[in-house]
C-alpha cells in the first residue's frame, strides 16, 4: 500500500490524503497561514493518532504520514479527480 497526497480542487491550501487506489480519503492536510502545515486524520481512519503538526512543509507532513502508516507517501503532480 502507498499513500498519495493530492491538491484539492475545491479548497485553497488543502490536500486530500488518499490510499494507493484513490478509493479512500484518509484525511486532509491544510496550510494554516503562517503557522505551518497541519494533518487532520479522522479517528475512523488509519491516520488516527498522528500528530496534527505543525509541520514546516508539505514534504515534512508527507514523511510523517509515511512513518505513521509504515508505507510510502508521495505528492501527486495534479489535483484530485473530484472535489472531496
C-alpha positions in Angstrom: 0.0 0.0 0.0 1.1 3.5 -0.7 -0.4 6.9 0.1 -0.8 9.8 -2.3 -1.4 13.5 -1.4 -3.4 15.4 -3.9 -4.2 19.1 -4.1 -8.0 19.6 -3.6 -9.7 21.4 -6.3 -12.5 22.8 -4.1 -10.4 24.3 -1.3 -7.3 26.5 -1.5 -4.4 25.5 0.6 -5.8 22.0 1.2 -4.7 18.5 0.1 -6.5 15.1 0.3 -4.6 12.1 1.7 -5.7 9.0 -0.3 -4.8 5.4 -0.4 -3.0 4.0 -3.4 -6.2 3.2 -5.2 -7.7 6.6 -4.6 -10.7 4.8 -3.1 -10.4 6.0 0.5 -9.8 9.6 1.7 -7.8 9.1 4.9 -7.7 12.8 5.9 -6.7 16.3 4.9 -3.6 18.5 5.0 -4.2 22.2 5.4 -1.9 25.2 5.3 -2.6 27.3 8.4 -1.5 30.8 7.1 1.9 31.4 8.8 1.6 28.6 11.4 2.7 25.8 9.1 1.1 22.7 7.7 -1.5 20.6 9.7 -2.5 17.0 9.2 -6.1 16.1 10.0 -6.8 12.4 10.3 -10.3 11.5 11.5 -10.5 8.9 14.2 -12.1 6.5 11.8 -9.1 6.1 9.5 -5.6 4.7 9.8 -4.3 8.2 10.5 -5.8 8.1 13.9 -3.2 9.2 16.4 -0.9 11.1 14.0 0.5 14.4 15.2 -1.5 17.3 13.8 1.7 19.3 13.5 2.5 22.0 12.7 4.9 20.7 10.0 7.3 23.1 8.3 6.4 21.9 4.8 4.2 19.6 2.8 7.1 17.2 2.3 7.6 17.0 6.1 4.0 16.2 6.6 4.2 13.5 3.9 7.2 12.0 5.7 5.3 11.9 9.0 2.3 10.3 7.3 4.5 7.6 5.7 6.2 6.9 9.0 2.9 6.7 10.9 1.5 4.3 8.3 4.8 2.5 7.7 4.5 2.9 3.9 5.5 5.3 1.2 3.7 8.7 0.8 4.1 10.9 -2.2 2.8 14.2 -3.6 0.7 13.9 -6.8 1.6 16.1 -9.7 -2.0 17.0 -10.4 -5.1 17.8 -8.4 -7.6 15.1 -7.4 -10.2 14.0 -10.0 -13.1 15.0 -7.8 -13.9 17.6 -5.2 -13.8 15.8 -1.9 
